[in-house]
Amino acid sequence: MDRKGVSSKEIEIDLDISRGAVRLTLTLAHLRPTGKPQCRPGRPLEYTEADERNLLRHVRLHLKDTYEEVRVACGLKIKRDAIKRILKRHGIIN
């Protein structure tokens, strides 16, 4: 819209967004030539690929272990939810 001669104030009013959002979008527009949003790296993982392989191996050998038992046996310092997420991603539930 800015390239068509429309001011940032008009964009702000027309789209009902803040002035800061309009300015930031216009200043970063050159980084998005296709109009797609930029990818963000996300939060770093709490565990390594080796930790994940070790966890999966242990769980497949000891099906009845609790999450706490798995965590202690594998020597992991990650939370229960992270263990559940890893196992769910590999099709292992409950």
PDB file of N, CA, C and O in Angstrom:
ATOM      1  N   MET A   1       0.823  -1.192   0.000  1.00  0.00           N
ATOM      2  CA  MET A   1       0.000   0.000   0.000  1.00  0.00           C
ATOM      3  C   MET A   1       0.868   1.256   0.000  1.00  0.00           C
ATOM      4  O   MET A   1       0.521   2.259  -0.625  1.00  0.00           O
ATOM      5  N   ASP A   2       1.997   1.194   0.705  1.00  0.00           N
ATOM      6  CA  ASP A   2       2.852   2.364   0.790  1.00  0.00           C
ATOM      7  C   ASP A   2       3.448   2.705  -0.574  1.00  0.00           C
ATOM      8  O   ASP A   2       3.642   3.880  -0.887  1.00  0.00           O
ATOM      9  N   ARG A   3       3.735   1.703  -1.378  1.00  0.00           N
ATOM     10  CA  ARG A   3       4.326   1.951  -2.689  1.00  0.00           C
ATOM     11  C   ARG A   3       3.313   2.555  -3.659  1.00  0.00           C
ATOM     12  O   ARG A   3       3.695   3.118  -4.685  1.00  0.00           O
ATOM     13  N   LYS A   4       2.069   2.445  -3.350  1.00  0.00           N
ATOM     14  CA  LYS A   4       1.027   2.991  -4.209  1.00  0.00           C
ATOM     15  C   LYS A   4       0.697   4.431  -3.846  1.00  0.00           C
ATOM     16  O   LYS A   4      -0.254   5.005  -4.376  1.00  0.00           O
ATOM     17  N   GLY A   5       1.480   5.017  -2.942  1.00  0.00           N
ATOM     18  CA  GLY A   5       1.269   6.407  -2.595  1.00  0.00           C
ATOM     19  C   GLY A   5       0.396   6.626  -1.376  1.00  0.00           C
ATOM     20  O   GLY A   5       0.048   7.764  -1.062  1.00  0.00           O
ATOM     21  N   VAL A   6       0.038   5.556  -0.683  1.00  0.00           N
ATOM     22  CA  VAL A   6      -0.798   5.682   0.501  1.00  0.00           C
ATOM     23  C   VAL A   6       0.127   5.924   1.698  1.00  0.00           C
ATOM     24  O   VAL A   6       1.153   5.258   1.839  1.00  0.00           O
ATOM     25  N   SER A   7      -0.236   6.864   2.544  1.00  0.00           N
ATOM     26  CA  SER A   7       0.598   7.163   3.705  1.00  0.00           C
ATOM     27  C   SER A   7       0.414   6.105   4.797  1.00  0.00           C
ATOM     28  O   SER A   7      -0.564   5.359   4.808  1.00  0.00           O
ATOM     29  N   SER A   8       1.380   6.066   5.709  1.00  0.00           N
ATOM     30  CA  SER A   8       1.302   5.094   6.797  1.00  0.00           C
ATOM     31  C   SER A   8       0.108   5.396   7.713  1.00  0.00           C
ATOM     32  O   SER A   8      -0.470   4.480   8.299  1.00  0.00           O
ATOM     33  N   LYS A   9      -0.251   6.638   7.833  1.00  0.00           N
ATOM     34  CA  LYS A   9      -1.411   7.024   8.640  1.00  0.00           C
ATOM     35  C   LYS A   9      -2.702   6.460   8.035  1.00  0.00           C
ATOM     36  O   LYS A   9      -3.571   5.970   8.756  1.00  0.00           O
ATOM     37  N   GLU A  10      -2.814   6.533   6.718  1.00  0.00           N
ATOM     38  CA  GLU A  10      -3.990   5.992   6.040  1.00  0.00           C
ATOM     39  C   GLU A  10      -4.057   4.466   6.169  1.00  0.00           C
ATOM     40  O   GLU A  10      -5.134   3.892   6.331  1.00  0.00           O
ATOM     41  N   ILE A  11      -2.891   3.822   6.095  1.00  0.00           N
ATOM     42  CA  ILE A  11      -2.841   2.368   6.278  1.00  0.00           C
ATOM     43  C   ILE A  11      -3.285   2.014   7.686  1.00  0.00           C
ATOM     44  O   ILE A  11      -4.060   1.079   7.889  1.00  0.00           O
ATOM     45  N   GLU A  12      -2.788   2.772   8.657  1.00  0.00           N
ATOM     46  CA  GLU A  12      -3.134   2.560  10.063  1.00  0.00           C
ATOM     47  C   GLU A  12      -4.646   2.636  10.275  1.00  0.00           C
ATOM     48  O   GLU A  12      -5.228   1.782  10.943  1.00  0.00           O
ATOM     49  N   ILE A  13      -5.262   3.638   9.717  1.00  0.00           N
ATOM     50  CA  ILE A  13      -6.706   3.835   9.884  1.00  0.00           C
ATOM     51  C   ILE A  13      -7.488   2.783   9.098  1.00  0.00           C
ATOM     52  O   ILE A  13      -8.456   2.218   9.607  1.00  0.00           O
ATOM     53  N   ASP A  14      -7.073   2.522   7.867  1.00  0.00           N
ATOM     54  CA  ASP A  14      -7.783   1.589   7.000  1.00  0.00           C
ATOM     55  C   ASP A  14      -7.766   0.157   7.554  1.00  0.00           C
ATOM     56  O   ASP A  14      -8.786  -0.532   7.523  1.00  0.00           O
ATOM     57  N   LEU A  15      -6.612  -0.289   8.059  1.00  0.00           N
ATOM     58  CA  LEU A  15      -6.486  -1.658   8.557  1.00  0.00           C
ATOM     59  C   LEU A  15      -6.741  -1.777  10.053  1.00  0.00           C
ATOM     60  O   LEU A  15      -6.783  -2.885  10.587  1.00  0.00           O
ATOM     61  N   ASP A  16      -6.910  -0.658  10.728  1.00  0.00           N
ATOM     62  CA  ASP A  16      -7.169  -0.615  12.176  1.00  0.00           C
ATOM     63  C   ASP A  16      -6.076  -1.338  12.960  1.00  0.00           C
ATOM     64  O   ASP A  16      -6.351  -2.199  13.795  1.00  0.00           O
ATOM     65  N   ILE A  17      -4.820  -0.961  12.667  1.00  0.00           N
ATOM     66  CA  ILE A  17      -3.676  -1.499  13.406  1.00  0.00           C
ATOM     67  C   ILE A  17      -2.837  -0.341  13.923  1.00  0.00           C
ATOM     68  O   ILE A  17      -3.024   0.802  13.506  1.00  0.00           O
ATOM     69  N   SER A  18      -1.927  -0.630  14.818  1.00  0.00           N
ATOM     70  CA  SER A  18      -1.143   0.433  15.449  1.00  0.00           C
ATOM     71  C   SER A  18      -0.134   1.042  14.488  1.00  0.00           C
ATOM     72  O   SER A  18       0.266   0.422  13.502  1.00  0.00           O
ATOM     73  N   ARG A  19       0.266   2.262  14.794  1.00  0.00           N
ATOM     74  CA  ARG A  19       1.246   2.980  13.987  1.00  0.00           C
ATOM     75  C   ARG A  19       2.583   2.243  13.988  1.00  0.00           C
ATOM     76  O   ARG A  19       3.262   2.170  12.964  1.00  0.00           O
ATOM     77  N   GLY A  20       2.956   1.696  15.149  1.00  0.00           N
ATOM     78  CA  GLY A  20       4.217   0.959  15.255  1.00  0.00           C
ATOM     79  C   GLY A  20       4.232  -0.285  14.391  1.00  0.00           C
ATOM     80  O   GLY A  20       5.259  -0.613  13.796  1.00  0.00           O
ATOM     81  N   ALA A  21       3.104  -0.985  14.313  1.00  0.00           N
ATOM     82  CA  ALA A  21       3.012  -2.186  13.479  1.00  0.00           C
ATOM     83  C   ALA A  21       3.175  -1.832  12.003  1.00  0.00           C
ATOM     84  O   ALA A  21       3.831  -2.554  11.252  1.00  0.00           O
ATOM     85  N   VAL A  22       2.579  -0.727  11.600  1.00  0.00           N
ATOM     86  CA  VAL A  22       2.691  -0.286  10.205  1.00  0.00           C
ATOM     87  C   VAL A  22       4.134   0.081   9.888  1.00  0.00           C
ATOM     88  O   VAL A  22       4.673  -0.337   8.863  1.00  0.00           O
ATOM     89  N   ARG A  23       4.751   0.851  10.755  1.00  0.00           N
ATOM     90  CA  ARG A  23       6.137   1.277  10.515  1.00  0.00           C
ATOM     91  C   ARG A  23       7.093   0.096  10.472  1.00  0.00           C
ATOM     92  O   ARG A  23       7.957   0.027   9.598  1.00  0.00           O
ATOM     93  N   LEU A  24       6.945  -0.831  11.406  1.00  0.00           N
ATOM     94  CA  LEU A  24       7.821  -1.998  11.438  1.00  0.00           C
ATOM     95  C   LEU A  24       7.633  -2.855  10.191  1.00  0.00           C
ATOM     96  O   LEU A  24       8.607  -3.344   9.619  1.00  0.00           O
ATOM     97  N   THR A  25       6.405  -3.032   9.777  1.00  0.00           N
ATOM     98  CA  THR A  25       6.119  -3.823   8.580  1.00  0.00           C
ATOM     99  C   THR A  25       6.741  -3.175   7.349  1.00  0.00           C
ATOM    100  O   THR A  25       7.323  -3.864   6.510  1.00  0.00           O
ATOM    101  N   LEU A  26       6.623  -1.872   7.239  1.00  0.00           N
ATOM    102  CA  LEU A  26       7.177  -1.183   6.079  1.00  0.00           C
ATOM    103  C   LEU A  26       8.701  -1.181   6.086  1.00  0.00           C
ATOM    104  O   LEU A  26       9.320  -1.280   5.027  1.00  0.00           O
ATOM    105  N   THR A  27       9.317  -1.069   7.264  1.00  0.00           N
ATOM    106  CA  THR A  27      10.783  -1.069   7.312  1.00  0.00           C
ATOM    107  C   THR A  27      11.368  -2.453   7.062  1.00  0.00           C
ATOM    108  O   THR A  27      12.492  -2.562   6.571  1.00  0.00           O
ATOM    109  N   LEU A  28      10.630  -3.515   7.391  1.00  0.00           N
ATOM    110  CA  LEU A  28      11.135  -4.877   7.192  1.00  0.00           C
ATOM    111  C   LEU A  28      10.629  -5.500   5.894  1.00  0.00           C
ATOM    112  O   LEU A  28      10.903  -6.671   5.632  1.00  0.00           O
ATOM    113  N   ALA A  29       9.908  -4.753   5.090  1.00  0.00           N
ATOM    114  CA  ALA A  29       9.321  -5.285   3.862  1.00  0.00           C
ATOM    115  C   ALA A  29      10.389  -5.781   2.888  1.00  0.00           C
ATOM    116  O   ALA A  29      10.143  -6.732   2.146  1.00  0.00           O
ATOM    117  N   HIS A  30      11.555  -5.166   2.874  1.00  0.00           N
ATOM    118  CA  HIS A  30      12.605  -5.595   1.952  1.00  0.00           C
ATOM    119  C   HIS A  30      13.145  -6.984   2.301  1.00  0.00           C
ATOM    120  O   HIS A  30      13.741  -7.639   1.446  1.00  0.00           O
ATOM    121  N   LEU A  31      12.947  -7.444   3.537  1.00  0.00           N
ATOM    122  CA  LEU A  31      13.386  -8.777   3.939  1.00  0.00           C
ATOM    123  C   LEU A  31      12.392  -9.860   3.519  1.00  0.00           C
ATOM    124  O   LEU A  31      12.707 -11.049   3.575  1.00  0.00           O
ATOM    125  N   ARG A  32      11.202  -9.454   3.103  1.00  0.00           N
ATOM    126  CA  ARG A  32      10.160 -10.396   2.698  1.00  0.00           C
ATOM    127  C   ARG A  32       9.690 -10.063   1.281  1.00  0.00           C
ATOM    128  O   ARG A  32       8.575  -9.574   1.102  1.00  0.00           O
ATOM    129  N   PRO A  33      10.519 -10.320   0.281  1.00  0.00           N
ATOM    130  CA  PRO A  33      10.124  -9.943  -1.080  1.00  0.00           C
ATOM    131  C   PRO A  33       8.923 -10.726  -1.598  1.00  0.00           C
ATOM    132  O   PRO A  33       8.187 -10.219  -2.445  1.00  0.00           O
ATOM    133  N   THR A  34       8.704 -11.939  -1.117  1.00  0.00           N
ATOM    134  CA  THR A  34       7.567 -12.740  -1.591  1.00  0.00           C
ATOM    135  C   THR A  34       6.318 -12.483  -0.772  1.00  0.00           C
ATOM    136  O   THR A  34       5.237 -12.955  -1.125  1.00  0.00           O
ATOM    137  N   GLY A  35       6.450 -11.741   0.317  1.00  0.00           N
ATOM    138  CA  GLY A  35       5.314 -11.443   1.164  1.00  0.00           C
ATOM    139  C   GLY A  35       5.059 -12.479   2.241  1.00  0.00           C
ATOM    140  O   GLY A  35       4.135 -12.320   3.039  1.00  0.00           O
ATOM    141  N   LYS A  36       5.860 -13.541   2.284  1.00  0.00           N
ATOM    142  CA  LYS A  36       5.695 -14.577   3.308  1.00  0.00           C
ATOM    143  C   LYS A  36       6.418 -14.156   4.581  1.00  0.00           C
ATOM    144  O   LYS A  36       7.440 -13.474   4.510  1.00  0.00           O
ATOM    145  N   PRO A  37       5.902 -14.553   5.746  1.00  0.00           N
ATOM    146  CA  PRO A  37       6.574 -14.196   6.992  1.00  0.00           C
ATOM    147  C   PRO A  37       7.910 -14.923   7.133  1.00  0.00           C
ATOM    148  O   PRO A  37       8.107 -16.004   6.579  1.00  0.00           O
ATOM    149  N   GLN A  38       8.816 -14.313   7.878  1.00  0.00           N
ATOM    150  CA  GLN A  38      10.122 -14.915   8.108  1.00  0.00           C
ATOM    151  C   GLN A  38       9.993 -16.049   9.112  1.00  0.00           C
ATOM    152  O   GLN A  38       9.185 -15.982  10.038  1.00  0.00           O
ATOM    153  N   CYS A  39      10.788 -17.082   8.924  1.00  0.00           N
ATOM    154  CA  CYS A  39      10.803 -18.198   9.869  1.00  0.00           C
ATOM    155  C   CYS A  39      11.583 -17.795  11.110  1.00  0.00           C
ATOM    156  O   CYS A  39      12.588 -17.089  11.029  1.00  0.00           O
ATOM    157  N   ARG A  40      11.113 -18.248  12.240  1.00  0.00           N
ATOM    158  CA  ARG A  40      11.813 -17.993  13.486  1.00  0.00           C
ATOM    159  C   ARG A  40      12.427 -19.289  13.966  1.00  0.00           C
ATOM    160  O   ARG A  40      11.851 -20.358  13.764  1.00  0.00           O
ATOM    161  N   PRO A  41      13.575 -19.214  14.591  1.00  0.00           N
ATOM    162  CA  PRO A  41      14.275 -20.444  14.957  1.00  0.00           C
ATOM    163  C   PRO A  41      13.605 -21.237  16.073  1.00  0.00           C
ATOM    164  O   PRO A  41      13.784 -22.453  16.146  1.00  0.00           O
ATOM    165  N   GLY A  42      12.856 -20.597  16.923  1.00  0.00           N
ATOM    166  CA  GLY A  42      12.213 -21.305  18.021  1.00  0.00           C
ATOM    167  C   GLY A  42      13.158 -21.499  19.200  1.00  0.00           C
ATOM    168  O   GLY A  42      14.328 -21.120  19.156  1.00  0.00           O
ATOM    169  N   ARG A  43      12.625 -22.088  20.235  1.00  0.00           N
ATOM    170  CA  ARG A  43      13.398 -22.313  21.442  1.00  0.00           C
ATOM    171  C   ARG A  43      14.359 -23.482  21.237  1.00  0.00           C
ATOM    172  O   ARG A  43      13.989 -24.471  20.604  1.00  0.00           O
ATOM    173  N   PRO A  44      15.590 -23.393  21.760  1.00  0.00           N
ATOM    174  CA  PRO A  44      16.524 -24.503  21.621  1.00  0.00           C
ATOM    175  C   PRO A  44      16.034 -25.736  22.387  1.00  0.00           C
ATOM    176  O   PRO A  44      15.386 -25.612  23.426  1.00  0.00           O
ATOM    177  N   LEU A  45      16.345 -26.906  21.872  1.00  0.00           N
ATOM    178  CA  LEU A  45      15.938 -28.147  22.519  1.00  0.00           C
ATOM    179  C   LEU A  45      16.689 -28.344  23.836  1.00  0.00           C
ATOM    180  O   LEU A  45      17.826 -27.900  23.993  1.00  0.00           O
ATOM    181  N   GLU A  46      16.026 -29.019  24.778  1.00  0.00           N
ATOM    182  CA  GLU A  46      16.633 -29.290  26.086  1.00  0.00           C
ATOM    183  C   GLU A  46      17.488 -30.551  26.048  1.00  0.00           C
ATOM    184  O   GLU A  46      18.179 -30.859  27.019  1.00  0.00           O
ATOM    185  N   TYR A  47      17.450 -31.270  24.952  1.00  0.00           N
ATOM    186  CA  TYR A  47      18.111 -32.561  24.864  1.00  0.00           C
ATOM    187  C   TYR A  47      18.786 -32.703  23.504  1.00  0.00           C
ATOM    188  O   TYR A  47      18.485 -31.969  22.563  1.00  0.00           O
ATOM    189  N   THR A  48      19.709 -33.668  23.420  1.00  0.00           N
ATOM    190  CA  THR A  48      20.416 -33.904  22.168  1.00  0.00           C
ATOM    191  C   THR A  48      19.768 -35.078  21.437  1.00  0.00           C
ATOM    192  O   THR A  48      18.886 -35.748  21.973  1.00  0.00           O
ATOM    193  N   GLU A  49      20.217 -35.315  20.210  1.00  0.00           N
ATOM    194  CA  GLU A  49      19.719 -36.464  19.454  1.00  0.00           C
ATOM    195  C   GLU A  49      20.113 -37.763  20.145  1.00  0.00           C
ATOM    196  O   GLU A  49      19.359 -38.736  20.127  1.00  0.00           O
ATOM    197  N   ALA A  50      21.294 -37.776  20.753  1.00  0.00           N
ATOM    198  CA  ALA A  50      21.741 -38.973  21.481  1.00  0.00           C
ATOM    199  C   ALA A  50      20.839 -39.237  22.683  1.00  0.00           C
ATOM    200  O   ALA A  50      20.512 -40.388  22.970  1.00  0.00           O
ATOM    201  N   ASP A  51      20.439 -38.188  23.382  1.00  0.00           N
ATOM    202  CA  ASP A  51      19.515 -38.344  24.510  1.00  0.00           C
ATOM    203  C   ASP A  51      18.191 -38.943  24.035  1.00  0.00           C
ATOM    204  O   ASP A  51      17.615 -39.808  24.695  1.00  0.00           O
ATOM    205  N   GLU A  52      17.723 -38.474  22.890  1.00  0.00           N
ATOM    206  CA  GLU A  52      16.460 -38.963  22.352  1.00  0.00           C
ATOM    207  C   GLU A  52      16.567 -40.443  21.976  1.00  0.00           C
ATOM    208  O   GLU A  52      15.674 -41.231  22.289  1.00  0.00           O
ATOM    209  N   ARG A  53      17.654 -40.817  21.308  1.00  0.00           N
ATOM    210  CA  ARG A  53      17.855 -42.224  20.941  1.00  0.00           C
ATOM    211  C   ARG A  53      17.950 -43.108  22.174  1.00  0.00           C
ATOM    212  O   ARG A  53      17.378 -44.197  22.209  1.00  0.00           O
ATOM    213  N   ASN A  54      18.675 -42.639  23.190  1.00  0.00           N
ATOM    214  CA  ASN A  54      18.830 -43.383  24.437  1.00  0.00           C
ATOM    215  C   ASN A  54      17.472 -43.568  25.114  1.00  0.00           C
ATOM    216  O   ASN A  54      17.161 -44.652  25.607  1.00  0.00           O
ATOM    217  N   LEU A  55      16.681 -42.523  25.134  1.00  0.00           N
ATOM    218  CA  LEU A  55      15.343 -42.572  25.722  1.00  0.00           C
ATOM    219  C   LEU A  55      14.465 -43.588  25.003  1.00  0.00           C
ATOM    220  O   LEU A  55      13.810 -44.410  25.643  1.00  0.00           O
ATOM    221  N   LEU A  56      14.452 -43.533  23.681  1.00  0.00           N
ATOM    222  CA  LEU A  56      13.633 -44.453  22.906  1.00  0.00           C
ATOM    223  C   LEU A  56      14.062 -45.902  23.100  1.00  0.00           C
ATOM    224  O   LEU A  56      13.223 -46.795  23.217  1.00  0.00           O
ATOM    225  N   ARG A  57      15.363 -46.128  23.132  1.00  0.00           N
ATOM    226  CA  ARG A  57      15.872 -47.493  23.338  1.00  0.00           C
ATOM    227  C   ARG A  57      15.431 -48.022  24.696  1.00  0.00           C
ATOM    228  O   ARG A  57      14.978 -49.162  24.805  1.00  0.00           O
ATOM    229  N   HIS A  58      15.561 -47.198  25.726  1.00  0.00           N
ATOM    230  CA  HIS A  58      15.187 -47.628  27.071  1.00  0.00           C
ATOM    231  C   HIS A  58      13.684 -47.926  27.156  1.00  0.00           C
ATOM    232  O   HIS A  58      13.278 -48.930  27.739  1.00  0.00           O
ATOM    233  N   VAL A  59      12.875 -47.058  26.577  1.00  0.00           N
ATOM    234  CA  VAL A  59      11.428 -47.238  26.652  1.00  0.00           C
ATOM    235  C   VAL A  59      10.999 -48.497  25.906  1.00  0.00           C
ATOM    236  O   VAL A  59      10.111 -49.217  26.363  1.00  0.00           O
ATOM    237  N   ARG A  60      11.618 -48.764  24.772  1.00  0.00           N
ATOM    238  CA  ARG A  60      11.261 -49.970  24.021  1.00  0.00           C
ATOM    239  C   ARG A  60      11.669 -51.250  24.748  1.00  0.00           C
ATOM    240  O   ARG A  60      11.035 -52.291  24.571  1.00  0.00           O
ATOM    241  N   LEU A  61      12.714 -51.181  25.557  1.00  0.00           N
ATOM    242  CA  LEU A  61      13.141 -52.348  26.331  1.00  0.00           C
ATOM    243  C   LEU A  61      12.375 -52.491  27.633  1.00  0.00           C
ATOM    244  O   LEU A  61      12.161 -53.610  28.098  1.00  0.00           O
ATOM    245  N   HIS A  62      11.956 -51.385  28.229  1.00  0.00           N
ATOM    246  CA  HIS A  62      11.264 -51.379  29.523  1.00  0.00           C
ATOM    247  C   HIS A  62       9.924 -50.643  29.375  1.00  0.00           C
ATOM    248  O   HIS A  62       9.802 -49.470  29.728  1.00  0.00           O
ATOM    249  N   LEU A  63       8.947 -51.345  28.859  1.00  0.00           N
ATOM    250  CA  LEU A  63       7.669 -50.729  28.521  1.00  0.00           C
ATOM    251  C   LEU A  63       6.888 -50.225  29.730  1.00  0.00           C
ATOM    252  O   LEU A  63       6.116 -49.275  29.598  1.00  0.00           O
ATOM    253  N   LYS A  64       7.062 -50.821  30.883  1.00  0.00           N
ATOM    254  CA  LYS A  64       6.238 -50.498  32.047  1.00  0.00           C
ATOM    255  C   LYS A  64       6.838 -49.426  32.957  1.00  0.00           C
ATOM    256  O   LYS A  64       6.240 -49.093  33.980  1.00  0.00           O
ATOM    257  N   ASP A  65       7.997 -48.881  32.613  1.00  0.00           N
ATOM    258  CA  ASP A  65       8.617 -47.854  33.451  1.00  0.00           C
ATOM    259  C   ASP A  65       7.786 -46.570  33.437  1.00  0.00           C
ATOM    260  O   ASP A  65       7.167 -46.226  32.431  1.00  0.00           O
ATOM    261  N   THR A  66       7.785 -45.876  34.564  1.00  0.00           N
ATOM    262  CA  THR A  66       7.124 -44.578  34.636  1.00  0.00           C
ATOM    263  C   THR A  66       8.043 -43.528  34.023  1.00  0.00           C
ATOM    264  O   THR A  66       9.213 -43.797  33.748  1.00  0.00           O
ATOM    265  N   TYR A  67       7.501 -42.322  33.811  1.00  0.00           N
ATOM    266  CA  TYR A  67       8.309 -41.250  33.236  1.00  0.00           C
ATOM    267  C   TYR A  67       9.502 -40.931  34.138  1.00  0.00           C
ATOM    268  O   TYR A  67      10.606 -40.693  33.649  1.00  0.00           O
ATOM    269  N   GLU A  68       9.283 -40.927  35.435  1.00  0.00           N
ATOM    270  CA  GLU A  68      10.369 -40.637  36.380  1.00  0.00           C
ATOM    271  C   GLU A  68      11.444 -41.722  36.318  1.00  0.00           C
ATOM    272  O   GLU A  68      12.637 -41.418  36.347  1.00  0.00           O
ATOM    273  N   GLU A  69      11.030 -42.966  36.236  1.00  0.00           N
ATOM    274  CA  GLU A  69      11.997 -44.065  36.143  1.00  0.00           C
ATOM    275  C   GLU A  69      12.796 -43.978  34.846  1.00  0.00           C
ATOM    276  O   GLU A  69      13.999 -44.238  34.834  1.00  0.00           O
ATOM    277  N   VAL A  70      12.133 -43.618  33.773  1.00  0.00           N
ATOM    278  CA  VAL A  70      12.812 -43.457  32.484  1.00  0.00           C
ATOM    279  C   VAL A  70      13.819 -42.322  32.565  1.00  0.00           C
ATOM    280  O   VAL A  70      14.950 -42.449  32.096  1.00  0.00           O
ATOM    281  N   ARG A  71      13.405 -41.221  33.159  1.00  0.00           N
ATOM    282  CA  ARG A  71      14.284 -40.047  33.268  1.00  0.00           C
ATOM    283  C   ARG A  71      15.535 -40.372  34.064  1.00  0.00           C
ATOM    284  O   ARG A  71      16.638 -40.000  33.664  1.00  0.00           O
ATOM    285  N   VAL A  72      15.377 -41.063  35.191  1.00  0.00           N
ATOM    286  CA  VAL A  72      16.511 -41.413  36.043  1.00  0.00           C
ATOM    287  C   VAL A  72      17.398 -42.449  35.353  1.00  0.00           C
ATOM    288  O   VAL A  72      18.624 -42.332  35.373  1.00  0.00           O
ATOM    289  N   ALA A  73      16.778 -43.466  34.740  1.00  0.00           N
ATOM    290  CA  ALA A  73      17.551 -44.530  34.092  1.00  0.00           C
ATOM    291  C   ALA A  73      18.378 -44.003  32.923  1.00  0.00           C
ATOM    292  O   ALA A  73      19.483 -44.486  32.676  1.00  0.00           O
ATOM    293  N   CYS A  74      17.854 -43.023  32.210  1.00  0.00           N
ATOM    294  CA  CYS A  74      18.571 -42.470  31.060  1.00  0.00           C
ATOM    295  C   CYS A  74      19.494 -41.322  31.447  1.00  0.00           C
ATOM    296  O   CYS A  74      20.275 -40.848  30.623  1.00  0.00           O
ATOM    297  N   GLY A  75      19.408 -40.875  32.696  1.00  0.00           N
ATOM    298  CA  GLY A  75      20.261 -39.775  33.142  1.00  0.00           C
ATOM    299  C   GLY A  75      19.896 -38.448  32.510  1.00  0.00           C
ATOM    300  O   GLY A  75      20.766 -37.609  32.278  1.00  0.00           O
ATOM    301  N   LEU A  76      18.614 -38.250  32.229  1.00  0.00           N
ATOM    302  CA  LEU A  76      18.156 -37.015  31.587  1.00  0.00           C
ATOM    303  C   LEU A  76      17.773 -35.974  32.623  1.00  0.00           C
ATOM    304  O   LEU A  76      17.360 -36.306  33.734  1.00  0.00           O
ATOM    305  N   LYS A  77      17.912 -34.728  32.250  1.00  0.00           N
ATOM    306  CA  LYS A  77      17.517 -33.622  33.125  1.00  0.00           C
ATOM    307  C   LYS A  77      16.402 -32.824  32.463  1.00  0.00           C
ATOM    308  O   LYS A  77      16.349 -31.598  32.570  1.00  0.00           O
ATOM    309  N   ILE A  78      15.515 -33.536  31.780  1.00  0.00           N
ATOM    310  CA  ILE A  78      14.409 -32.861  31.112  1.00  0.00           C
ATOM    311  C   ILE A  78      13.110 -33.170  31.847  1.00  0.00           C
ATOM    312  O   ILE A  78      13.033 -34.115  32.632  1.00  0.00           O
ATOM    313  N   LYS A  79      12.109 -32.371  31.585  1.00  0.00           N
ATOM    314  CA  LYS A  79      10.833 -32.508  32.276  1.00  0.00           C
ATOM    315  C   LYS A  79      10.002 -33.636  31.682  1.00  0.00           C
ATOM    316  O   LYS A  79      10.256 -34.114  30.576  1.00  0.00           O
ATOM    317  N   ARG A  80       9.006 -34.040  32.449  1.00  0.00           N
ATOM    318  CA  ARG A  80       8.106 -35.121  32.078  1.00  0.00           C
ATOM    319  C   ARG A  80       7.403 -34.819  30.763  1.00  0.00           C
ATOM    320  O   ARG A  80       7.246 -35.706  29.924  1.00  0.00           O
ATOM    321  N   ASP A  81       6.983 -33.581  30.579  1.00  0.00           N
ATOM    322  CA  ASP A  81       6.279 -33.202  29.353  1.00  0.00           C
ATOM    323  C   ASP A  81       7.171 -33.347  28.122  1.00  0.00           C
ATOM    324  O   ASP A  81       6.694 -33.717  27.049  1.00  0.00           O
ATOM    325  N   ALA A  82       8.446 -33.061  28.271  1.00  0.00           N
ATOM    326  CA  ALA A  82       9.375 -33.212  27.144  1.00  0.00           C
ATOM    327  C   ALA A  82       9.521 -34.680  26.772  1.00  0.00           C
ATOM    328  O   ALA A  82       9.594 -35.017  25.590  1.00  0.00           O
ATOM    329  N   ILE A  83       9.563 -35.547  27.761  1.00  0.00           N
ATOM    330  CA  ILE A  83       9.645 -36.985  27.508  1.00  0.00           C
ATOM    331  C   ILE A  83       8.382 -37.444  26.793  1.00  0.00           C
ATOM    332  O   ILE A  83       8.455 -38.198  25.823  1.00  0.00           O
ATOM    333  N   LYS A  84       7.227 -36.994  27.265  1.00  0.00           N
ATOM    334  CA  LYS A  84       5.957 -37.362  26.636  1.00  0.00           C
ATOM    335  C   LYS A  84       5.925 -36.894  25.182  1.00  0.00           C
ATOM    336  O   LYS A  84       5.455 -37.624  24.309  1.00  0.00           O
ATOM    337  N   ARG A  85       6.415 -35.695  24.917  1.00  0.00           N
ATOM    338  CA  ARG A  85       6.415 -35.138  23.562  1.00  0.00           C
ATOM    339  C   ARG A  85       7.294 -35.972  22.627  1.00  0.00           C
ATOM    340  O   ARG A  85       6.916 -36.243  21.487  1.00  0.00           O
ATOM    341  N   ILE A  86       8.464 -36.375  23.117  1.00  0.00           N
ATOM    342  CA  ILE A  86       9.372 -37.192  22.309  1.00  0.00           C
ATOM    343  C   ILE A  86       8.719 -38.526  21.980  1.00  0.00           C
ATOM    344  O   ILE A  86       8.715 -38.962  20.829  1.00  0.00           O
ATOM    345  N   LEU A  87       8.168 -39.167  23.000  1.00  0.00           N
ATOM    346  CA  LEU A  87       7.553 -40.476  22.797  1.00  0.00           C
ATOM    347  C   LEU A  87       6.343 -40.385  21.868  1.00  0.00           C
ATOM    348  O   LEU A  87       6.141 -41.262  21.028  1.00  0.00           O
ATOM    349  N   LYS A  88       5.546 -39.342  22.009  1.00  0.00           N
ATOM    350  CA  LYS A  88       4.371 -39.176  21.158  1.00  0.00           C
ATOM    351  C   LYS A  88       4.786 -38.976  19.701  1.00  0.00           C
ATOM    352  O   LYS A  88       4.140 -39.491  18.789  1.00  0.00           O
ATOM    353  N   ARG A  89       5.863 -38.227  19.492  1.00  0.00           N
ATOM    354  CA  ARG A  89       6.348 -37.985  18.131  1.00  0.00           C
ATOM    355  C   ARG A  89       6.763 -39.288  17.447  1.00  0.00           C
ATOM    356  O   ARG A  89       6.696 -39.408  16.223  1.00  0.00           O
ATOM    357  N   HIS A  90       7.197 -40.269  18.262  1.00  0.00           N
ATOM    358  CA  HIS A  90       7.629 -41.565  17.728  1.00  0.00           C
ATOM    359  C   HIS A  90       6.538 -42.630  17.829  1.00  0.00           C
ATOM    360  O   HIS A  90       6.796 -43.813  17.608  1.00  0.00           O
ATOM    361  N   GLY A  91       5.333 -42.209  18.158  1.00  0.00           N
ATOM    362  CA  GLY A  91       4.199 -43.129  18.170  1.00  0.00           C
ATOM    363  C   GLY A  91       4.082 -43.988  19.408  1.00  0.00           C
ATOM    364  O   GLY A  91       3.387 -45.003  19.386  1.00  0.00           O
ATOM    365  N   ILE A  92       4.750 -43.606  20.494  1.00  0.00           N
ATOM    366  CA  ILE A  92       4.683 -44.346  21.739  1.00  0.00           C
ATOM    367  C   ILE A  92       3.835 -43.520  22.727  1.00  0.00           C
ATOM    368  O   ILE A  92       4.225 -42.424  23.129  1.00  0.00           O
ATOM    369  N   ILE A  93       2.686 -44.062  23.103  1.00  0.00           N
ATOM    370  CA  ILE A  93       1.834 -43.340  24.027  1.00  0.00           C
ATOM    371  C   ILE A  93       1.519 -44.222  25.227  1.00  0.00           C
ATOM    372  O   ILE A  93       1.493 -45.447  25.119  1.00  0.00           O
ATOM    373  N   ASN A  94       1.283 -43.596  26.358  1.00  0.00           N
ATOM    374  CA  ASN A  94       0.981 -44.283  27.623  1.00  0.00           C
ATOM    375  C   ASN A  94       2.016 -45.330  27.934  1.00  0.00           C
ATOM    376  O   ASN A  94       1.922 -46.005  28.959  1.00  0.00           O
TER     377      ASN A  94
END
